[in-house]
Amino acid sequence: MKAALFDGVRQPLRIDDIGVPEPADDEVLLKIAACGICGSDLHMTEDPVTFGLKPRDVLGHEFAGEVVRCGSGVDDLKPGDRVAVAPMRGCGHCESCLCGEPAWCAEMRLIGGGYAEFTTVAARQCRVLPQDLPTAEGALAEPLAVALHVVVRSGLKPGARVLILGAGPIGLLVAFWARRYGAGDVIVADLGRHQEARAAALGATGFALSGPGLAAEFQNQAGAAPDIVFECVGKRGLLDFACRLVRPHGTVIGVGLCVGGDEWDPFVALSKEITLAFAVFFNMAEFETALDALGPGRFRPQELITARIGFADVAETFEGLRRRTTECKVLITAEADRSANSGRN
């Protein structure tokens, strides 16, 4: 099968043929329909030791596909089932796993494998897709569940004034859930305006440029300082920036993946009596809610998708995403790969 392999830092992903894996007793073999390229994948290739990434590993944790074969111990899935995969793999029998929270299992590991034609996953990580949802769109369930967990962690109440730092996929999906949870103002801020229309399509009520004038711009649009600030970028200094922006007794949620330490002044948070919390994964109930939210509605997470590519374009696209581009969510899809192959025949 084809797969995009990690070779090392500052080396592009390499497309190669590797063996199709065999499912263990509790696993299923999936034919992957689509896998999203996530910002954390980019981080992993830049700091592989921190994330336990090794040469020839296959990245990709936002994927959906069709069950091809089941292990001998699997009785709740069958070949032909279309599923989305929650990439947190726990032991399956501890208290956290049994209550649907494998992310907090002591043995949890974040699986990859999505940048390939086939992969194996534990059956308990899979959820069957709604009948009317295209299989490829099931790859959005993972980032959508992350964003839902972020909003739940914030304790957002109807009418809240919300500021989201970062118009990447997670920031935009936080806007989607904040609006669904009844926020009064949902303003997304970024360094440029290329995602402004997409933010509105996902439910944002306003957009602003991030920088020294952001506090005044938010107040101009919402009438007061934000009740909640979501930091969805992961750059040094942004948590401190968020604490300075939020109102006294407000809430700041750290979401962005900032690796290697940060710099902030805790006195600002202390003097405002800010609630500071962090969010990174989700539970299986939130994953199922995310799948339901991919159905019809006024605001659709599918608005994130800006490109569908085949394996021939993975390496170039992945390197391009290291720089600021106008792309939002890129899916590696079997359909795009088939189209590319037929065009060459």
Buried (B, 14 or more C-beta within 10 A) or exposed (E): BBBBBBBEEEEBBBBEEBEBBEBEEBBBBBBBBBBBBBBBBBBBBEEBEEBEBEEEBBBBBBBBBBBBBBBEEBEEBEEEBBBBBBBBBBBBEBEBBEEBBBBBBEEBEBBBBBBBBBBBBBBBBBBBBBEEBBBBBBBBBBBBBBBBBBBBBBEBEEEBBBBBBBBBBBBBBBBBBBBBBEBBBBBBBBEEEBBBEBBBBBBBBBBBBBEEEBBEBBBEBBEEBBBBBBBBBBBEEBBBBBBBBBBEEBBBBBBBBBBEEBEBEEEBBEEBEBBBBEBBBBBBEBBBBBBEBBEEEEBBBBBBBBBBBBBBBBBEBBBEBEEEEEBBBBBBBBBBBEEBEEEEE
